[in-house]
Amino acid sequence: MTFKQTRRAFGKTALAGLAAAAFAPIGLARAAGSPLAFQSIWINDPEFIGYFIAIDKGWYTEEGIDLTYIPGGPDVIPQAALLTGKADIALTSLIETASAVSEKGATFKIIGAQFQKSPDSVISLEQSGIKTIKDLVGKTVACPPLSLGTFKVLLGLNGVTEDQLKIVPYAFDPTPLATGQVDAVVDFMTSLPFIVEQTSGKKASYMLFYDFGLPFGQDLVTVSEETLKNRRKDIVGFMRASRKGWNEEIAHPDKYVKEYENTWFKGNGYTPEAALFHGKVQLPLMENPNGIFAMDDAWIDKNLATLDKVGVKADKSLFDTSILAEL
């Protein structure tokens, strides 16, 4: 089985297969409603299945929204879509969003969190015996350049210095880990562990950044202050319909992954088995007693503490929970 596509990389072959569909807006049939453009953070995979369900069920239309869904990709920066007006609402990452606010003066507000715990992880084979960050001492770890700074902070928080291990570039290929060329990789745990096991026949394990000193969320629902002020009814409707879509996925975790194999997921490089693994393994990272997208004070404080650890200035004004209160 050959599979080299991961959450953070997308090969030219798969991109060619998606063609314009990967980067062009995908809208509902034009219905009477308020136009709203939604920028995703990545290509169409199970990470966004709740939104696909809500689109297909017509739940955005029921909220008076004429939604245009814009898939992400390796060259798409969701924050830029907000800044340029291409999107009214976007899924973003914590560090990049906070940096845009503190360093560029962007007027962003995070109004919900799809992932309570980010899937960012250190992934290894179980036979390596790596169970804690300290177990990486003397090991070789493949890390993508964009995650290198955060990974180094993670090491330091766990009493490991950079010179105690070997860090090599990560080409988003499971082969080096599966064959033992590296001992661990830094990637999302939503697909790579499954892919490694399928390609090598060896059991994989992972350590979430969240559990080892860097707790933060991912796929943060973000809008501009202007949009929050002027499009409040639409934003509330978007969040309500999206939560409904995710609740449907939670209730039927096998159903829609299979149904979307040849529609929403067509050409994304996933096997049906990998998509099903992804769909199921991500749900525990999303669930919250107060509902999908919930952000309480304790969670916000954890995210702010993580930003402080990685050297990004931010305060509670980055987050706005008032929309959640209206759902």
BELSUL-V223692 format. One record per backbone hydrogen bond with DSSP energy under -0.5 kcal/mol. CO is the residue of the C=O (numbers start at 1). NH is the residue of the N-H. If there is no record, write none. Layout:
co/nh
CO/NH
CO/NH
This chain:
co/nh
1/3
6/9
9/6
11/15
12/16
13/17
14/18
15/19
18/21
19/22
20/23
20/24
24/71
25/27
26/69
33/35
34/66
36/38
36/68
37/39
37/88
37/89
38/40
38/70
39/91
42/72
43/45
45/48
46/49
48/51
48/52
49/53
50/54
51/55
52/56
53/57
54/58
54/59
54/60
55/58
58/62
59/63
60/63
60/65
61/64
64/34
65/67
66/36
67/28
67/69
68/38
68/70
69/26
69/71
70/40
73/76
76/78
77/80
77/81
78/82
79/83
80/84
81/85
81/86
81/87
82/85
89/39
90/92
90/222
92/220
93/97
94/98
95/99
96/100
97/101
98/102
99/103
99/104
100/104
100/106
101/105
106/108
107/225
109/111
109/223
110/320
112/221
113/293
114/116
115/218
119/189
120/209
121/123
121/187
122/207
123/185
124/205
125/128
125/130
126/129
129/131
132/135
133/136
134/137
136/139
139/141
139/166
140/183
140/184
141/143
141/168
142/186
143/170
144/147
144/148
145/148
145/149
147/151
148/152
149/153
150/154
151/155
152/156
153/157
154/158
155/158
155/160
156/159
161/164
162/165
164/138
165/167
166/141
166/168
168/143
169/171
173/176
174/178
175/179
176/181
176/182
177/180
183/125
184/142
185/123
185/187
187/121
188/191
188/192
191/195
192/196
193/197
194/198
195/199
196/200
197/201
203/126
205/124
207/122
208/211
209/212
209/214
210/213
216/118
217/94
218/115
219/114
220/92
220/222
221/111
221/112
222/90
223/109
224/228
225/229
226/230
227/231
231/235
232/236
233/237
234/238
235/239
236/240
237/241
238/242
239/243
240/244
241/245
242/246
243/247
244/248
245/249
246/250
247/251
248/252
250/253
252/255
252/256
254/258
255/259
256/260
258/261
260/263
260/265
263/266
265/268
271/275
272/276
273/277
274/278
275/279
276/280
277/281
278/282
280/283
280/284
282/285
282/286
283/286
283/287
285/116
285/117
288/291
291/294
293/113
296/300
297/301
298/302
299/303
300/304
301/305
302/306
303/307
304/308
305/309
306/310
307/312
308/311
311/313
315/318
316/319
318/110
321/325
322/326
323/326
324/327
